[in-house]
């Protein structure tokens, strides 16, 4: 019997992307399931972050980019001409490698997105801010200093604040581009535990250079190499019984 975890949230078909003459993604076809964590692994420059950015059209902001193929969110092509990119990025949020809080208070960082989308009522904003900070597992650390600058937080706290900011606009998908690479081990652990919690309500796609992290937190894993999707599947199966020799060589440390 199928469960909600069998629902395909995002699907790509024959996805190709070029940076000028560089063919960065090559015929990538992949399925990403709802309410699961999908890890994208592979050596530096293999296309995993580029692929991640195609999922909410962040590559639109890069000059010289050309793309063909399709990316479907709930079976609707996000590159169709009529798609409102602002609304798309509300549904598919992004958390970057380096924490990037805005130069404003903790409260205003989280309230920024809802305000942009038209929420003005103070009590409603209070509710959104509190709920988002709770979901991001940082509320108890900041509840008594919401009016203070976000720059006063530690690196790990800033990253969880950025996750709260992404959650505040009620996304369906959260994209994370190496979200723990700049964090200490304790902050990394907290962020990983948070990711596991988030999959209850969100679809999470995370780029990681850390294969141990992929094994710890993800339900599914996709291995990229030279712009190609070599293979993808359930994390335990991919790490234990890789179908492709290149995957086996990468996860056993023979290259990368």
N, C-alpha and C positions, 0 to 999 in steps of 0.2 A: 504494500500500500504506500502511495506517495505521501510525503509530508511537505510542509512549507519549505523545508530545506532542499527539496528537489526542484524548486522553482528557479528557473534561469533568470537572473536579474539583468545581466549584461551579456551580450553575445557579439562577437566580432566575426566578420567574414572577409577573407582575402584583403586584409588591411595592410596597405603599403604606405610608408611615409618617407619623404625625402627632405633632407636639409641641403638645399642646393643640389649638388651632384651626389651627395652621400645618401645611399639607400639604407635608412636607419631601421625600418621595419619591413619585413619581407613576407607577404601573404599570411599574416597572422590570423588564424581562426581559433577562437577560444570561447568557452562558456564559463561564466562566473555566477555562482549560485547564491541565492538570497540567504541572509542570516548565517553566513559562514565567513570565515577569514581565509582569504586567498593570498598566499605569499608569492611574490615574484622574485626569483633568484637568478643568479648568473654573474659572470665577471663584469668588471667595470667596462662601460661602453657597449654592452650587449643589446641595449634597447629596452630594458625593463622600465626605466623611468620615463622614457619617451612613450612607451605603451601606456603607462599609467596616465600620462597627461592627455592622451587622446580620449580618455573616458569622460572628461568634462571639458574638452576642447581648450585646454590651456595652451596647446601648441598653436592655436589661432593667434596668440600674442607674439609668436616668434616670426621674424621676417624671413622670407625665402623658403618657408615650409610648403610642401605640396603633399597632398594625401589622396589616395583613392581606396575604395573598399567601403565597408559599412560597419558602424558601431550601433547596436540596438540596446536601448534601455527599455525594459518591459515591451520588447518587440517593436519599438518605434525608433526609427533612425535619427540619432541626435545630430547628424550632419545634414538633415533635410533643410531646404531653404527656409521653411516657415518656423524653424525652431528658435525660440527665444533663449539666447545663451545665458542671460542673467537668471532666468527661471531654471535652466538646466543646472547651473552651478549652485543653485539653492538646493536642488535635489541631490546633487553629487558634489559633496564638499571635499576640500583638500587640506591636508596638514603637511607642512613642509619639513625638510631635514633640519634646518635651523629654526628654533623657536622665533617667531616674528610678531610679538605683541605690538599693538599700536601704541604710539606715545600718548597715552591717556590712562585713566584710572582702570582698575580691574573691572569695575562695574561697567564702564563705558565700552571696554573691549568686547564684553559679551553682549551688551545691548546694541552694539553697532549694526549688526546685520538685521535684526528685527526692526530697528528704526529705519534703515534704508528701505526695507520692504513695507513700511507704512505703519508700524505699531508705534503709537504715541502715548497711549495710556500708561501712566506711571505704575499703577498697581499690576498691570499686565506685564510690563517690562520687569518689574521686581520678581514676579513669578517665573518668568523665562530665565532670568539671570540665576536665580536660586536653583531652579531645576537643572539648568545646564551645568552649573558648577558641581552640583551633586552627582550628576551622571558622569562627569569627568573626574570624579573622586578627588576634588580639591576644595570643596566647600568648607570643610572644617578647618582648613589651613588659612583661609582668606576671609571668612565671614565677618571678622571684626576689623577689616581694613579694605573694604570694597572701594573706598574713595581714594585710596593711595595708588601711586603709579605702578603699573604692571612691571616696570623695569626693576622694581625692588624685589621681585620674586627670584628664586633660584632658577637655574636652567631647566630642571625637571618640572618645576612648578609652572614656568612659562610655557612649556610644551603642553602640559595638561590644560592650562588656560586657553591655549590656541585650539585644543580639542573642544573645550567648552564653547568657544566662539563659533566653531564649526557646527556644533550641535544646536546652537541657539536658533538657527533658521530651519530646524526640523528637516534635516536631509534624510534621504533613504540609503545613500551610499556614502561611505567615508573612505577617501583615498589617502594613504599615508606614504610619503616618500622618505624612507630611511628615518623614521621618527625618533629613533633612540641613538643614532650614530654619534650625536654630540653630547650624550648624557652619561653620567656616572652609573656604576652598576646598580645602586639602590634605586635611582630614578628610572633606569631601564626596566627593572623588575616591576615597579609600580605601573609603568606605562604598558608593559606586557599584560599584567593582570587586568588593567583597564580595557585593553583591546578584547580580551576574552569576555568581559562583561558586555561590551558594546554589541557583540554579534547577536545578542538576544533581540535587539531592536533594529539593528542596522546591518547592511552588507559592508564588510570591511575588505579592502584590497591594500596590501602593504608591500612595498619594495624593501627588501633587506639584503645586505651583503653578508649577513650573519646566518649561516645555515643552521646553527644550533637554535637560533631564535625562530627561524621558520619551522623547525621541527617541534619547538615548544608550543607555539601559539596558533599555528594555522591548521585549518581543516583540509585545505587543498593547496597544492604548490604547482607553479609553472616555471619551467627552466628555459631561459632565453640564452641564445648564443649567436653572436654575429647578426643580430637583427631577426633571427628566426625563433619561433617557438618550437623547441626540440620536443618537449613532451609536457603534459600536465595531467594531474590526477590527484587522488587522495594522498595526503602528505605521507602517511605511514607507508603506503604501498610504493610511492615514488622513491622514498629514501631506502626502503628495504629491498624492493625488486624493480629497479629502474629498467625500462624497456629498451632504452637507447644507450649504447656504450659511452656516448659523450656525457650523458647524465651521470653514469656510474663513475667516469673518470673525474668529473667535476666534484661530486659530493665526497669522493675519497681523497681529494686533494692533489690529483695528478696535474691539474692546471687550474688557473684562476686567481 
